[in-house]
Amino acid sequence: MGCLPVWAGTTLGQALDKAWTRAVQARVAESRMAGAEASREVAESWFAAPPSLGLSETNDRFDNGLGSRERELELALPLWLPGQRRAGSEFARNDRVHAQAGLVAERLILAGQLRDSVWELATTQATAEIARERLQAARQLEADVARRYSAGELARTDLLLSREQALLAEQELQDARLAELRALESLRRLTGLDGLPAEIKESVSTAEVDDHPRLVLARAAVEMARARLQVSIEDRRDPPELTLALIRAREDFVAPSRDSVKLGVRVPFGADVRNAPRLAEANTRLIQAEAELLQATVEVESGRNEAFRALAGAEAALTAAVTRAALASERLALQEKAFSLGELDLAEFIRIRASASEARLDLVRAENALNAARARLNQSKGILP
């Protein structure tokens, strides 16, 4: 038993996982998550900013030179303003929710690219297979015409026409193979796979559109903007500082050193001119986020309705294609007998056979189009494979 290709047992969901590991947006989304985690750690810290350490010395070296000296080691601890830490924690929580929603939304975008890629490849593969069948039939017809030409049943023009049709079929097969290779390369770039996953057909999900990742992301953006505005409101001024200083002083060279401790509080004054730009920017972001949520809601609903219409159109097209293919196949079977008996000329027979082949190709494409429409409907609902 030969070895199965590496993609033979791969599901569509696993193919998405492979694509995600290769995607640039995955690295960006994961970096965004790391940034949100850093914001959370800052919000949960004991101090509003990193503590600072200061060291100073005062002496009379450039005065009377008696040896007077005072050294001071000061530790400054920035303190949270009332409500500031709570606002920061709420912003960090919303930032993390927004980052997580962004990750899911990026995976959905990638899933749409994967769905389009696999159905493009499936369609080109089916087209290439039918092109191979056309070439085989054209060569068989060429051989039959050559035999009947030798027997004096058909004219040389018929022989030339049959050879022309065989050459045309060869060119169509080459074109179909090139299209298949382009589609395969597109899937390979996306997932690293060298062929279609084992199962790519999807059933239509009944999930509600309210859970669409794009809407979840837009709502999270609004909540984060509100939290950012609250941070700007609470951050009225720079944080106050609690200072603790250790002082060692002496009056002259022979006097003993005296140690003391100094405890103090430094409170910066607030000013509207400092906070007004931050408030204006935060308010602008909130207005923009709310507008984008409304736009996303409209676009998601419109996309879902369009996907439903496309699915209905694909179902109707498949029904018509099935009927046409059946009629064309039956007609071809009758005309093949007429051609073999000499009751039908070659040009008309070639036209009828080409029509039957086109009908079969349309049927295969309609089947793939229906499956692709189901996948796009799931995509419009925000459903991952």
Rosetta blueprint (number, residue, H / E / L):
1 M L
2 G L
3 C L
4 L L
5 P L
6 V L
7 W L
8 A L
9 G L
10 T L
11 T E
12 L H
13 G H
14 Q H
15 A H
16 L H
17 D H
18 K H
19 A H
20 W H
21 T H
22 R H
23 A L
24 V H
25 Q H
26 A H
27 R H
28 V H
29 A H
30 E H
31 S H
32 R H
33 M H
34 A H
35 G H
36 A H
37 E H
38 A H
39 S H
40 R H
41 E H
42 V H
43 A H
44 E L
45 S L
46 W L
47 F L
48 A L
49 A L
50 P L
51 P L
52 S E
53 L E
54 G E
55 L E
56 S E
57 E E
58 T E
59 N E
60 D L
61 R L
62 F L
63 D L
64 N L
65 G L
66 L L
67 G L
68 S L
69 R E
70 E E
71 R E
72 E E
73 L E
74 E E
75 L E
76 A E
77 L E
78 P E
79 L L
80 W L
81 L L
82 P L
83 G L
84 Q H
85 R H
86 R H
87 A H
88 G H
89 S H
90 E H
91 F H
92 A H
93 R H
94 N H
95 D H
96 R H
97 V H
98 H H
99 A H
100 Q H
101 A H
102 G H
103 L H
104 V H
105 A H
106 E H
107 R H
108 L H
109 I H
110 L H
111 A H
112 G H
113 Q H
114 L H
115 R H
116 D H
117 S H
118 V H
119 W H
120 E H
121 L H
122 A H
123 T H
124 T H
125 Q H
126 A H
127 T H
128 A H
129 E H
130 I H
131 A H
132 R H
133 E H
134 R H
135 L H
136 Q H
137 A H
138 A H
139 R H
140 Q H
141 L H
142 E H
143 A H
144 D H
145 V H
146 A H
147 R H
148 R H
149 Y H
150 S H
151 A L
152 G L
153 E L
154 L L
155 A L
156 R H
157 T H
158 D H
159 L H
160 L H
161 L H
162 S H
163 R H
164 E H
165 Q H
166 A H
167 L H
168 L H
169 A H
170 E H
171 Q H
172 E H
173 L H
174 Q H
175 D H
176 A H
177 R H
178 L H
179 A H
180 E H
181 L H
182 R H
183 A H
184 L H
185 E H
186 S H
187 L H
188 R H
189 R H
190 L H
191 T H
192 G L
193 L L
194 D L
195 G L
196 L L
197 P L
198 A L
199 E E
200 I L
201 K L
202 E L
203 S L
204 V L
205 S L
206 T L
207 A L
208 E L
209 V H
210 D H
211 D H
212 H L
213 P H
214 R H
215 L H
216 V H
217 L H
218 A H
219 R H
220 A H
221 A H
222 V H
223 E H
224 M H
225 A H
226 R H
227 A H
228 R H
229 L H
230 Q H
231 V H
232 S H
233 I H
234 E H
235 D L
236 R L
237 R L
238 D L
239 P L
240 P L
241 E E
242 L E
243 T E
244 L E
245 A E
246 L E
247 I E
248 R E
249 A E
250 R E
251 E L
252 D L
253 F L
254 V L
255 A L
256 P L
257 S L
258 R E
259 D E
260 S E
261 V E
262 K E
263 L E
264 G E
265 V E
266 R E
267 V L
268 P L
269 F L
270 G L
271 A L
272 D H
273 V H
274 R H
275 N H
276 A H
277 P H
278 R H
279 L H
280 A H
281 E H
282 A H
283 N H
284 T H
285 R H
286 L H
287 I H
288 Q H
289 A H
290 E H
291 A H
292 E H
293 L H
294 L H
295 Q H
296 A H
297 T H
298 V H
299 E H
300 V H
301 E H
302 S H
303 G H
304 R H
305 N H
306 E H
307 A H
308 F H
309 R H
310 A H
311 L H
312 A H
313 G H
314 A H
315 E H
316 A H
317 A H
318 L H
319 T H
320 A H
321 A H
322 V H
323 T H
324 R H
325 A H
326 A H
327 L H
328 A H
329 S H
330 E H
331 R H
332 L H
333 A H
334 L H
335 Q H
336 E H
337 K H
338 A H
339 F H
340 S H
341 L L
342 G L
343 E L
344 L L
345 D L
346 L H
347 A H
348 E H
349 F H
350 I H
351 R H
352 I H
353 R H
354 A H
355 S H
356 A H
357 S H
358 E H
359 A H
360 R H
361 L H
362 D H
363 L H
364 V H
365 R H
366 A H
367 E H
368 N H
369 A H
370 L H
371 N H
372 A H
373 A H
374 R H
375 A H
376 R H
377 L H
378 N H
379 Q H
380 S H
381 K L
382 G L
383 I L
384 L L
385 P L
